[in-house]
Amino acid sequence: MTEKQLMLIIIVLSFMYGAMTGSFFNMLAYRLKNRLSVLTPTRSFCDHCGRVISFIDLIPVFGYVLRRGKSSCCGQSINPVYPAIELFTGVVCAFTIPAMLRGLL
Ligand SMILES: [Zn+2]
């Protein structure tokens, strides 16, 4: 494996880590704003009908794009702020984590 291939893998993994962190921030913001427990329920649920979200829909950014911004359970629109935050934190991590690792490697 070349150094370029290794760096590409690190960038992709950093983006995924950042997007998942953004998804977690979305969950925290929603539940704290609505005075809900952060611990229960353990699975994410639809803002509109309350049903548990499927595994595919939980994948940050990809789930939103796949469903074209509509909830798979009830067809209601998903707030575009959620994937925007996931994308933003993913891009920030894709730039910062490899840069920090370059100093260590
Ligand atoms: Zn729903």
Residues whose N, C-alpha, C, O or C-beta is under 5 A from the ligand:
A	BS01	ZN	C46 H48 C49 G50 S71 C73 C74
